[in-house]
Amino acid sequence: MWERLIPADPGLFFSKGDPHDPRLGEVVRRLGGPQDAPLLEGADAALLGVPEDRGILANKGREGARLGPRAIRKAFYRLTPGFNPFLSDLKLVDLGDIRTQGRTLEEVHEDLASVVGEVAALGVVPLVLGGGHDLAYPDLLGLCTGLKLGEGQLGVINVDQHLDVRDLSFGGITSGTPFYRALEELPGRPLRGENFVEYGVQESHNSPYYYNWLMERRATILTLGEVQGRPIETFLKSLQLAGRGPRVLTVSVDIDAVRSTDAPGASAGSPNGLSAQDVAKIAHLAGRTERVRLLDILETCPPLDQDGRTASLGADILFWFLKGMCERR
């Protein structure tokens, strides 16, 4: 596993040097190689960056999401452990980034799936920072491999303005293909349509063809109009639908699900969308749910951001997910 990784920049791990004001840069342990394997084995959750946006470019989107992991880390490591329960109650590690230099997109996907699988097999929750939404497929593949999931044992909630179920005939692997692949290509068919929920989708940004394709597979599509302003009620419903049968759940957050006033640095932003408060509540509920075993936060594009607001939102999503994990105990 370690040969596939580059350790995170130590300069990102912020400290005020004040014992009365600890920051997450002092709480999360930076792993530097195989000598740190015991720290990973005892962890509750592990951050993993994937600085990769070729899938977005293949989908005719704007580049820059490869810088997302660094920007989210920088914002996250300046946060505090919060109030009781504290994030410092968890054992948190940072694995660094998947190597992308000199690697094809397919090779990056293979390496990501391999690392996620090894992490999940240890009972550690992977927290994947991207990067394009194409990365959601290798995340799921790795999780299914690591946890040995069989038919119908996986439930997925995609928080997104887009459906992302294009087949590979339009440009091969792109940021628009991850959930087509998850429904059609995962070995052993762990994800069935009835356990796949699209949350916050915007009608005006999606083709009726893909809507009908999902309806034929008995997936659930909750549009923005149905969920806006009601995050707790509708996300609890989503957890129930995705979890009816499966033993493991995952949540994938495309930052473009959030309105551009709150997330200006999304690869494909929209003036309409969930609020930052909505998505924080969703993250908290996901973190509290014992069966949620993977979170990814994708499509943060720092070159498009303003005052680091989108990176800060990504950090906030991480914070509230981990806050929820503290409450599992």
Helices and strands as residue ranges (DSSP letters): G 2-4, E 5-6, G 10-12, H 24-27, E 29-30, G 34-36, H 37-41, E 45-50, H 54-58, G 65-67, H 68-76, G 87-89, E 92-98, H 105-121, E 125-130, G 133-135, H 136-146, E 154-159, H 178-184, E 191-201, G 203-205, H 208-216, E 220-223, H 224-227, H 231-242, E 248-254, G 255-257, H 276-288, E 292-298, G 302-304, H 309-326
